[in-house]
Amino acid sequence: MRKARAILLLMLLSFPAQAQVQTTIAPPALPTLNAQGDQVSDTDAIYCRPPQQRVDSRLMGPKVCMTVRKWNQLHADGFDIGPDGNQVAIPKSLDDLRH
C-alpha cells in the first residue's frame, strides 16, 4: 500500500513539468501626447518586445525592437516575431487558436 502511494505521489509531482505553455505578446498601441496634452498615436515610435522563453533552449530569446508602424504591418500581413526572433506566421484557423 505504501509503495502504491509513493508511486502515485511521484506521478503527481512530475505532472506540471510535462505541460509547457507558449505565449506571444503583441505590442500594444503606444500612446503619445501632443503639445495640448491630447493623446496621439505615433507610428514612428519604437516598441521593444521583451525577451521571451525559447522552446528549444533554456535561454531567453532576443529583445526585438521595431517601429510601431512595422509591428502593425507585420501583424496585418499575418506574421509575428517568435521567441527566437524570427518571423512566424500567425495561425488563422479558430481551431489552431483554441490549443
VENURRA-V415983 format. One record per residue. N is the residue number from 1. RES is the residue in one letter. SS is DSSP state (h for helix, s for strand, l for the rest). PSI is psi in degrees with one decimal (none if undefined). Layout:
n: (N N)
res: (RES RES)
ss: (SS SS)
psi: (PSI PSI)
This chain:
n: (1 2 3 4 5 6 7 8 9 10 11 12 13 14 15 16 17 18 19 20 21 22 23 24 25 26 27 28 29 30 31 32 33 34 35 36 37 38 39 40 41 42 43 44 45 46 47 48 49 50 51 52 53 54 55 56 57 58 59 60 61 62 63 64 65 66 67 68 69 70 71 72 73 74 75 76 77 78 79 80 81 82 83 84 85 86 87 88 89 90 91 92 93 94 95 96 97 98 99)
res: (M R K A R A I L L L M L L S F P A Q A Q V Q T T I A P P A L P T L N A Q G D Q V S D T D A I Y C R P P Q Q R V D S R L M G P K V C M T V R K W N Q L H A D G F D I G P D G N Q V A I P K S L D D L R H)
ss: (l h h h h h h h h h h h h h h h h h l l l l l l l l l l l l s s s l l l l l s s s l l l l s s s s l l l s l l l l l l s l l l s s s s h h h h h h h h h l l s s s l l l l l s s s l l l l h h h h h l)
psi: (-41.5 -36.7 -42.5 -41.4 -40.7 -41.5 -43.0 -42.3 -43.1 -37.5 -41.0 -33.0 -31.0 -9.1 -48.4 -26.3 -17.0 -26.3 129.4 135.2 130.6 127.4 150.7 130.8 119.1 142.3 134.8 163.3 127.3 107.3 140.8 159.9 138.7 -173.2 -28.8 -4.3 6.1 146.8 127.1 139.0 122.1 106.5 -10.4 -0.7 149.5 130.5 127.6 116.5 131.8 158.6 144.3 156.7 125.5 148.7 -34.8 8.9 160.3 -13.9 153.7 153.7 -178.5 157.5 133.0 122.2 129.8 166.0 157.4 -34.7 -43.0 -39.6 -46.5 -41.3 -39.9 -46.0 -35.8 -31.6 -3.3 24.1 165.0 177.3 124.2 173.0 -24.3 -0.1 -0.9 154.4 132.2 151.9 141.2 128.9 135.6 -14.4 138.4 -28.5 -37.0 -33.3 -22.6 -23.2 none)
